[in-house]
Amino acid sequence: MPFAETKRMRAAVWTAYGSPDVLHVGERPKSVPKVRQALIRIRATTVTAGDTEMRSPQFPLWVRIPMRLFTGIIKPRRNLILGFGSLEK
């Protein structure tokens, strides 16, 4: 089945804070582009410093608290898909 016809996509997902062991590849609904947007197929990507720091923050407490309030206090609840521009609704 061609990529354009599939309803799901694979994505690197994090569901807990911690080491790279908390990452897994999962199936997610395919994004639907809005007006003036394009859907592109990515075959490979990288792990950025930001992705690493969000999982295991080594920041001062005054930075760590707002980050946890935004992403989730006990476990991440927002931006579960890693990578740039991967906002989940």
Protein Blocks (a to p, Z undefined) as FASTA:
>chain_A
ZZklpcbdcddddfbecdfklpccdddddddddehiacdddfbdcddfklmmmmmccbdf
klmmmmmmmnopkbccehkbgcehiacZZ
